């Protein structure tokens, strides 16, 4: 079991999140079961007022959850110094069976809670409140995932043994380890770059056509391929080392914390892109989200492309 001030902070905040989220979940279920848009009874009026309370709680959770996720990643990197063998957060994540599912679930919850915020904002603009039941159904699902996330996080920190040697990121993300990850990051750069830039071109085409459904699908694919290509190809130019494929080390001071910037760009661009296909926005708002998404997607592509180009100009050769 590992306890540090950072871990205690995370646990305390997660307990507070759970308490607030449970209150919101109670009212969300009540609204789902009893709310009827075509009735004007006192009960319906009361339920609508309660919906504002739930929305406020969820907004609070999401507003804190984003910086808390960054703090969680920072905590992983910091406690890696006390684990034998670990060089960055990758070693901490791989130290227990809960680490990888926890990271994936945290990212999924960020997208899900963000989607709920956008859906709620759209619902508040409509007189018929057409999304009211949908948004509370989605929150009910998100509440279950949040509960699982909190359990996984506590289980991970509780299971860490500071006396056991863990794998370093060089071993975890090695192209010769014989794992599925090795097969992915060991793919030929030509394949990764073709997929990466090809999907980005499809995003531009969908933007020009203003087809929000294809734009949403291509952004979902772009998020996946961007992460794979970052680990398998672009990351090696950030480190200037052909065998270094770690997605965590770029979050460290040695690399100017560039990972936080890159992941933020990727999250913002793909989030606004994906959400376009999930809500029937008005034309004006739809165009605005198109532009926001394409701006962040394009900025990510420019920044990440600059690394191999600058390396080539400096050294006259690619890795």
C-alpha positions in Angstrom: 0.0 0.0 0.0 1.3 3.4 -1.0 0.2 6.7 0.8 1.5 10.1 -0.1 -0.1 13.6 0.3 -1.0 13.5 -3.4 -2.7 10.1 -3.1 -4.6 11.2 0.0 -5.7 14.3 -1.8 -7.0 12.3 -4.7 -8.8 9.9 -2.4 -10.5 12.6 -0.3 -11.6 14.5 -3.4 -13.0 11.3 -5.0 -15.0 10.6 -1.9 -16.5 14.1 -2.0 -17.2 13.5 -5.7 -19.0 10.3 -4.9 -21.1 12.0 -2.3 -22.2 14.8 -4.6 -22.6 12.4 -7.5 -24.8 10.1 -5.4 -27.1 13.0 -4.5 -27.3 13.9 -8.2 -27.9 10.3 -9.2 -30.8 10.0 -6.8 -32.6 13.0 -8.3 -31.6 11.9 -11.8 -33.3 8.5 -11.3 -36.4 10.2 -9.8 -36.6 12.5 -12.8 -36.3 9.6 -15.2 -39.1 7.7 -13.6 -41.5 10.6 -12.8 -41.0 13.4 -15.3 -43.6 13.9 -18.0 -43.1 16.8 -20.3 -46.8 17.1 -21.3 -48.0 17.6 -17.8 -48.1 20.8 -15.8 -48.6 19.5 -12.3 -46.8 20.7 -9.2 -44.7 17.5 -9.2 -43.4 18.3 -12.7 -42.5 21.8 -11.7 -40.7 20.4 -8.7 -38.8 17.9 -10.8 -37.7 20.7 -13.2 -36.3 22.7 -10.3 -34.5 19.6 -9.1 -33.0 19.1 -12.6 -31.2 22.5 -12.1 -29.7 21.2 -8.9 -28.5 18.0 -10.6 -27.0 20.1 -13.5 -25.1 22.3 -11.1 -23.6 19.3 -9.3 -22.5 17.7 -12.5 -21.0 20.9 -13.8 -19.1 21.2 -10.5 -17.8 17.6 -10.8 -16.7 18.1 -14.4 -15.0 21.5 -13.6 -12.9 19.9 -10.9 -12.4 16.6 -12.8 -10.3 18.1 -15.6 -7.6 19.6 -13.4 -7.8 16.6 -11.1 -7.0 14.3 -14.0 -3.9 16.4 -14.7 -3.0 16.2 -11.0 -3.5 12.4 -11.1 -1.0 12.1 -14.0 1.4 14.4 -12.1 1.0 12.1 -9.0 1.8 9.0 -11.1 5.0 10.7 -12.3 5.9 11.8 -8.8 5.5 8.5 -7.0 7.4 6.7 -9.7 10.5 7.9 -7.9 9.8 5.6 -4.9 9.1 2.5 -7.0 12.2 0.4 -7.9 12.5 0.2 -11.6 10.0 2.9 -12.5 11.3 5.9 -14.5 8.0 7.6 -15.1 4.2 7.2 -14.6 4.2 4.2 -17.0 5.9 2.1 -14.4 3.3 3.0 -11.8 0.4 2.2 -14.1 2.0 -1.1 -15.0 2.7 -1.9 -11.3 -0.8 -3.3 -10.8 -3.5 -4.9 -12.9 -5.7 -1.9 -12.3 -3.5 0.8 -13.8 -4.3 0.5 -17.5 -8.1 0.0 -17.1 -8.1 3.0 -14.8 -6.4 5.3 -17.3 -8.7 4.3 -20.1 -11.8 4.7 -17.8 -10.6 8.2 -16.7 -10.3 9.3 -20.3 -13.7 7.8 -21.2 -15.3 9.6 -18.3 -13.8 12.9 -19.3 -15.4 12.6 -22.7 -18.7 11.4 -21.3 -19.0 14.2 -18.7 -18.0 16.7 -21.3 -20.7 15.4 -23.6 -23.2 15.7 -20.8 -22.3 19.4 -20.3 -22.7 20.1 -24.0 -26.0 18.2 -24.1 -27.3 20.0 -21.0 -26.4 23.4 -22.4 -28.3 22.6 -25.6 -31.3 21.3 -23.6 -31.5 24.5 -21.6 -31.9 26.5 -24.8 -35.0 24.5 -25.9 -38.5 25.2 -24.7 -39.6 21.6 -25.1 -36.6 20.2 -23.0 -36.3 17.4 -25.5 -33.0 16.2 -24.1 -34.0 16.3 -20.4 -34.5 12.6 -19.9 -31.7 11.6 -22.3 -29.2 13.7 -20.3 -30.1 12.2 -17.0 -30.0 8.7 -18.5 -26.5 9.4 -19.7 -25.6 10.8 -16.3 -26.9 7.6 -14.6 -24.6 5.6 -16.8 -21.7 8.0 -16.1 -22.3 7.7 -12.4 -21.8 4.0 -12.6 -18.5 4.5 -14.5 -17.4 7.1 -12.0 -18.0 4.7 -9.2 -16.0 2.0 -10.9 -13.2 4.6 -11.6 -13.0 5.5 -7.9 -12.9 1.9 -6.9 -10.2 1.1 -9.4 -8.1 4.1 -8.3 -8.2 3.2 -4.7 -7.5 -0.4 -5.5 -4.5 0.5 -7.6 -2.9 2.7 -5.0 -3.7 0.1 -2.3 -2.1 -2.7 -4.3 1.2 -1.0 -5.1 4.1 -2.7 -3.3 7.0 -0.2 -2.9 9.4 -3.2 -2.3 8.7 -4.9 -5.7 10.6 -4.1 -8.8 8.4 -2.8 -11.6 9.0 -2.6 -15.4 10.4 0.7 -16.7 8.7 2.4 -19.7 11.5 1.1 -22.0 10.5 -2.4 -21.2 6.7 -1.8 -21.3 6.8 0.0 -24.7 9.5 -2.1 -26.3 8.9 -3.2 -29.9 10.5 -6.6 -29.1 8.4 -7.5 -26.0 6.1 -9.8 -27.9 2.9 -8.1 -26.7 0.0 -6.5 -28.6 1.4 -3.1 -27.8 4.7 -4.1 -29.4 2.9 -5.1 -32.6 1.1 -1.7 -32.7 4.1 0.6 -32.0 6.3 -1.6 -34.1 4.2 -1.0 -37.2 6.1 0.6 -40.2 6.1 4.4 -39.9 4.7 4.5 -43.5 1.5 2.8 -42.3 1.1 4.9 -39.2 1.7 8.2 -41.1 -0.6 7.2 -43.9 -3.4 6.5 -41.4 -2.7 9.6 -39.4 -2.6 12.1 -42.2 -5.2 10.2 -44.3 -7.8 10.5 -41.5 -6.9 14.1 -41.0 -7.6 14.8 -44.7 -11.0 13.0 -44.3 -11.7 15.3 -41.3 -11.0 18.3 -43.6 -13.3 16.8 -46.3 -16.1 16.3 -43.8 -15.6 19.9 -42.6 -15.9 21.3 -46.1 -19.0 19.1 -46.7 -20.4 20.1 -43.3 -21.3 16.5 -42.7 -21.3 16.3 -38.9 -21.8 12.5 -38.7 -18.8 11.7 -40.8 -16.9 14.5 -39.1 -17.7 12.8 -35.7 -16.7 9.3 -36.9 -13.4 10.6 -38.4 -12.5 12.4 -35.2 -13.1 9.3 -33.2 -10.7 7.4 -35.5 -8.3 10.3 -35.4 -8.1 10.2 -31.6 -7.2 6.5 -31.7 -4.7 6.8 -34.6 -3.1 10.0 -33.2 -2.3 8.2 -29.9 -0.9 5.2 -31.6 1.2 7.3 -34.0 2.4 9.4 -31.1 3.7 6.4 -29.2 4.9 4.5 -32.3 6.5 7.4 -34.3 6.2 11.0 -33.3 7.2 10.4 -29.7 10.6 9.1 -30.8 11.4 12.6 -32.2 10.3 14.3 -29.0 12.8 12.2 -27.2 15.2 12.1 -30.1 15.7 8.4 -29.5 14.4 5.7 -31.9 13.7 3.2 -29.1 11.8 5.4 -26.7 8.1 5.1 -27.2 6.7 6.1 -23.8 3.6 8.3 -23.7 4.3 9.4 -20.1 7.9 10.7 -20.3 6.9 13.6 -22.5 4.9 14.9 -19.5 8.2 15.5 -17.6 10.3 18.6 -17.1 13.1 17.2 -19.3 10.8 17.5 -22.3 9.3 20.9 -21.2 6.0 19.2 -20.2 5.0 19.2 -23.9 2.8 16.1 -23.3 0.3 18.2 -21.4 0.0 20.6 -24.4 -0.3 17.8 -27.0 -2.9 15.8 -25.1 -4.9 18.9 -24.4 -5.0 19.8 -28.1 -6.0 16.2 -29.0 -8.7 16.1 -26.4 -10.2 19.4 -27.3 -10.2 18.8 -31.0 -11.6 15.3 -31.0 -14.1 16.0 -28.2 -15.8 18.9 -30.1 -15.6 16.8 -33.3 -17.1 13.7 -31.8 -19.9 15.5 -30.0 -21.1 17.0 -33.3 -22.5 13.7 -34.4 -24.3 13.1 -31.1 -26.5 16.2 -30.8 -28.7 17.9 -33.5 -27.3 21.4 -33.0 -28.7 24.4 -34.8 -26.7 25.4 -37.9 -24.9 28.4 -36.4 -23.8 26.4 -33.3 -22.9 23.5 -35.5 -20.6 25.6 -37.6 -18.9 27.1 -34.5 -18.1 23.6 -33.1 -16.8 22.6 -36.5 -14.4 25.4 -36.4 -13.3 24.8 -32.8 -12.7 21.2 -33.5 -10.8 21.7 -36.7 -8.7 24.4 -35.1 -7.4 22.1 -32.4 -7.0 19.1 -34.7 -5.0 21.2 -37.1 -2.9 22.7 -34.4 -2.1 19.3 -33.1 -1.1 18.0 -36.5 1.1 21.1 -37.1 2.9 20.8 -33.7 3.4 17.0 -33.9 4.6 17.2 -37.5 7.2 19.9 -36.6 9.2 17.5 -34.4 10.4 15.1 -37.1 10.9 18.0 -39.5 13.0 20.0 -37.1 15.0 16.9 -36.3 15.7 16.4 -40.0 16.8 20.0 -40.5 19.1 19.8 -37.5 20.6 16.4 -38.2 20.1 15.9 -41.9 18.5 12.5 -41.4 15.4 10.9 -39.9 15.5 8.5 -37.0 
